[in-house]
Every structure is written in C-alpha cells, then in structure tokens.
Amino acid sequence: MTEVEKQGEVDLRKNFNYGLVVESDLNEETQAECLESAQTAIEKHSNSNEEAAKMLKGIMDKKFGGPWNVVIGEAFGFEITHQMSNLCYLFFGGNMAVLVWKCN
C-alpha cells in the first residue's frame, strides 16, 4: 500500500467519527449522554485509550453515580455481570469499541 493510499484510508476513517450503538439497555437519555461523553473522551485523548476510559468513567460516575466501568480498545472480548439497565456497548469511528457498564 502506497503512502497516498494509507493517507486516504486515514482520512476515510475520520469521516465516520460517530458512535454506533451495538447493545444497550440504558434509557434513551442516559444512552445519549454516554454516547456524547464517549465521543468527547476519545477525541480529546485520541492517543491514549486508557486516558479516554478514565475520563469517560469520571463523567459517568459524576453524572449517574458510581461505580461505572469502562473499556476502550480495538480488539477485546468480554463477558460481564452488570446491573440491569446499566450497559452500553458501542463502536466509534468504525474500529474503536467502547464498553460501559455499572455493577455492584
């Protein structure tokens, strides 16, 4: 792949910087806030998934009470136990997965 093709690929991904919810049992208001907060965190900390996850966790803990858990990355699997109506799994920008859940 040439440098020009690589550059075109990167630019294409930037055109799709929106969240796509895969699975969620949050109410609509909380889900919208989670989606917006995830987008803000990922854009602000585009070089560090760990920092983006910490920021998103802080936002969710502050707005909806803790403890929230957050995983952000490109290649992971999961099996979790969570409180009902407290899970959101989404993709951002096509390849970045975000998992947010609350547990006891």
Backbone bond lengths (Angstrom), bond angles and torsions (degrees), N, CA, C in turn:
res aa  C-N    CA-C-N  psi(-1)  N-CA   C-N-CA  omega(-1)  CA-C   N-CA-C  phi
1 M - - - 1.447 - - 1.524 108.00 -
2 T 1.313 115.91 129.65 1.461 119.98 -178.51 1.526 110.37 -77.45
3 E 1.308 115.55 166.67 1.464 121.08 179.85 1.535 110.98 -62.77
4 V 1.318 116.51 -36.81 1.467 120.59 178.81 1.528 110.28 -65.03
5 E 1.342 117.10 -41.55 1.467 120.47 178.24 1.520 110.90 -65.28
6 K 1.323 116.79 -40.88 1.462 120.17 177.62 1.517 110.38 -61.63
7 Q 1.319 116.91 -43.60 1.462 120.94 179.71 1.527 110.51 -61.84
8 G 1.330 117.19 -41.67 1.457 121.51 178.05 1.514 112.15 -62.38
9 E 1.327 117.03 -37.72 1.461 122.00 178.37 1.517 110.85 -64.81
10 V 1.320 117.26 -44.21 1.464 121.54 179.47 1.523 109.92 -63.30
11 D 1.329 117.68 -44.26 1.457 121.17 179.48 1.524 111.18 -62.77
12 L 1.329 117.75 -36.85 1.451 121.58 179.31 1.525 110.36 -62.99
13 R 1.331 117.86 -43.45 1.457 120.72 179.11 1.524 111.40 -62.04
14 K 1.330 117.32 -37.80 1.459 120.35 -178.92 1.524 111.40 -64.44
15 N 1.329 117.77 -24.35 1.457 120.79 178.69 1.522 112.68 -72.76
16 F 1.329 118.44 -15.33 1.454 122.14 -176.62 1.527 111.23 -114.55
17 N 1.306 118.09 43.81 1.455 121.82 179.51 1.525 111.04 -88.21
18 Y 1.307 115.44 71.91 1.454 121.71 174.44 1.523 107.28 -141.38
19 G 1.284 116.47 157.96 1.449 120.65 -178.69 1.516 112.15 -85.77
20 L 1.317 115.83 139.86 1.453 122.64 176.26 1.526 107.31 -121.84
21 V 1.322 116.48 109.64 1.461 121.24 -176.70 1.516 109.16 -76.62
22 V 1.351 116.07 124.29 1.459 122.39 178.93 1.525 110.10 -92.39
23 E 1.316 115.93 -46.23 1.469 122.03 -178.37 1.520 108.13 -146.95
24 S 1.316 116.16 132.16 1.458 119.66 177.52 1.510 109.68 -157.76
25 D 1.336 116.04 138.44 1.455 119.17 171.22 1.529 109.85 -120.41
26 L 1.345 116.38 19.02 1.458 121.88 174.48 1.528 109.10 -75.15
27 N 1.346 116.49 155.19 1.458 117.79 172.86 1.533 108.07 -70.24
28 E 1.310 117.22 164.00 1.465 121.61 -172.33 1.524 113.00 -58.68
29 E 1.307 117.24 -40.99 1.464 121.62 -178.39 1.525 111.35 -65.84
30 T 1.320 116.56 -46.50 1.466 121.18 179.86 1.524 110.31 -67.07
31 Q 1.320 117.39 -39.47 1.457 121.02 178.66 1.527 110.69 -63.09
32 A 1.314 117.91 -43.35 1.463 121.19 178.66 1.525 110.81 -62.69
33 E 1.321 117.00 -40.75 1.467 120.97 178.38 1.522 111.09 -66.69
34 C 1.318 116.94 -40.24 1.465 121.99 178.00 1.527 110.48 -63.15
35 L 1.316 116.76 -45.27 1.453 122.68 179.93 1.532 111.13 -61.61
36 E 1.320 116.22 -46.69 1.464 121.23 179.33 1.528 111.48 -64.67
37 S 1.327 116.85 -42.58 1.469 121.43 179.71 1.523 111.14 -66.26
38 A 1.332 117.44 -38.76 1.466 121.13 178.07 1.518 110.39 -63.73
39 Q 1.316 116.71 -43.37 1.458 120.99 179.02 1.529 110.34 -61.68
40 T 1.317 117.18 -45.14 1.463 121.27 179.05 1.522 111.08 -61.24
41 A 1.332 116.98 -46.28 1.465 121.11 -178.24 1.523 111.89 -63.71
42 I 1.323 117.33 -43.09 1.464 120.91 -178.82 1.520 111.08 -68.49
43 E 1.318 117.26 -39.81 1.464 119.55 178.28 1.519 111.83 -67.96
44 K 1.331 116.94 -38.58 1.469 120.69 -179.15 1.526 111.41 -70.21
45 H 1.326 117.07 -38.10 1.472 121.99 -177.57 1.527 109.62 -116.11
46 S 1.308 116.95 56.54 1.461 120.99 -175.34 1.527 113.31 -65.71
47 N 1.324 118.25 -19.52 1.469 121.03 -179.36 1.518 113.08 -97.52
48 S 1.335 118.30 -4.78 1.457 120.64 -176.19 1.527 110.45 -141.92
49 N 1.321 116.60 104.96 1.466 120.55 176.58 1.517 111.15 -64.08
50 E 1.334 116.98 -33.87 1.463 120.81 -179.90 1.530 110.97 -63.17
51 E 1.313 116.97 -45.78 1.468 120.69 179.41 1.528 110.64 -66.39
52 A 1.328 117.46 -38.66 1.467 120.97 177.58 1.527 110.37 -62.74
53 A 1.335 116.99 -41.86 1.463 121.27 178.99 1.527 110.97 -64.93
54 K 1.332 117.04 -41.83 1.468 120.33 177.63 1.518 111.38 -62.03
55 M 1.330 116.29 -41.97 1.460 120.30 179.64 1.524 110.93 -64.37
56 L 1.339 117.03 -45.90 1.461 120.92 -179.93 1.520 111.00 -63.85
57 K 1.316 118.00 -41.43 1.467 121.59 177.11 1.519 110.71 -59.87
58 G 1.333 116.61 -44.75 1.463 120.75 178.91 1.521 112.10 -60.42
59 I 1.318 116.82 -41.69 1.467 121.43 179.35 1.528 110.12 -64.55
60 M 1.330 116.65 -47.47 1.468 120.52 -178.19 1.529 111.34 -65.70
61 D 1.339 117.57 -41.55 1.470 121.01 177.85 1.522 110.83 -60.82
62 K 1.318 116.27 -42.34 1.466 121.05 -177.11 1.528 111.49 -69.60
63 K 1.321 117.76 -43.52 1.462 121.13 -174.79 1.521 113.66 -81.49
64 F 1.341 117.43 -34.38 1.460 120.33 -171.92 1.523 113.55 -123.48
65 G 1.319 118.03 10.93 1.459 121.15 -179.03 1.513 111.24 75.78
66 G 1.298 117.34 145.28 1.459 121.49 -174.62 1.510 111.95 -94.67
67 P 1.284 118.82 179.05 1.464 127.05 -2.64 1.533 112.31 -95.38
68 W 1.312 117.10 124.69 1.456 123.57 173.25 1.523 108.75 -96.01
69 N 1.298 116.57 150.29 1.460 123.16 177.34 1.521 108.04 -121.77
70 V 1.340 115.92 142.82 1.459 120.42 -176.54 1.525 109.76 -136.99
71 V 1.331 116.04 134.37 1.459 122.56 172.17 1.521 106.63 -126.91
72 I 1.336 116.24 128.49 1.460 121.74 177.22 1.520 107.71 -127.91
73 G 1.324 117.29 129.06 1.452 120.36 179.26 1.517 112.09 -179.37
74 E 1.323 114.80 -178.60 1.456 120.09 -176.64 1.523 113.64 -104.29
75 A 1.313 118.99 -20.90 1.462 120.04 -176.88 1.527 109.36 -147.99
76 F 1.322 116.31 94.54 1.453 119.87 176.28 1.520 109.41 -152.51
77 G 1.309 115.36 155.59 1.453 122.21 174.62 1.518 107.79 -117.64
78 F 1.319 117.62 164.30 1.457 118.85 -178.90 1.517 111.42 -155.17
79 E 1.300 113.62 153.14 1.453 123.61 169.49 1.516 104.97 -145.99
80 I 1.317 117.02 113.92 1.461 120.34 -172.04 1.523 111.01 -131.37
81 T 1.329 114.77 161.43 1.449 123.36 169.69 1.518 106.42 -111.11
82 H 1.319 116.93 131.43 1.457 120.01 -176.33 1.520 110.10 -144.43
83 Q 1.332 115.63 164.17 1.456 120.56 173.62 1.522 108.27 -70.76
84 M 1.320 117.02 142.23 1.467 120.34 177.52 1.524 109.47 -60.32
85 S 1.296 116.11 146.29 1.464 124.22 -179.73 1.521 112.27 65.60
86 N 1.335 117.64 31.13 1.458 121.24 -179.35 1.528 112.08 -143.87
87 L 1.336 118.13 41.74 1.458 122.11 179.65 1.524 109.48 -136.57
88 C 1.326 115.66 137.32 1.459 120.72 173.96 1.523 108.20 -144.05
89 Y 1.328 116.41 125.56 1.463 122.94 178.53 1.516 106.52 -125.13
90 L 1.334 116.29 121.62 1.452 120.30 -175.52 1.513 111.15 -143.77
91 F 1.322 114.58 163.48 1.459 121.56 173.36 1.512 108.20 -113.41
92 F 1.313 114.75 144.37 1.448 121.25 -179.49 1.522 108.76 -127.79
93 G 1.311 117.43 127.56 1.456 120.90 178.05 1.510 113.77 68.16
94 G 1.324 117.84 19.54 1.450 121.13 175.78 1.510 115.80 92.17
95 N 1.340 118.93 -39.85 1.466 119.23 -174.30 1.525 114.33 -127.77
96 M 1.305 118.99 -6.28 1.465 121.62 -178.76 1.529 108.77 -96.24
97 A 1.342 116.50 117.75 1.460 121.30 -179.74 1.522 109.53 -94.73
98 V 1.334 115.60 143.44 1.457 122.46 178.13 1.524 107.31 -130.50
99 L 1.319 115.62 125.06 1.461 122.28 177.30 1.520 108.05 -120.45
100 V 1.316 116.18 122.82 1.473 122.40 -179.09 1.521 107.14 -127.77
101 W 1.341 117.01 127.80 1.458 120.08 177.92 1.504 110.46 -151.33
102 K 1.333 114.95 158.61 1.457 121.99 179.11 1.518 108.27 -118.86
103 C 1.314 116.06 135.75 1.459 120.13 177.56 1.517 109.31 -135.50
104 N 1.324 115.98 167.83 1.473 120.80 179.96 1.500 111.62 -73.77
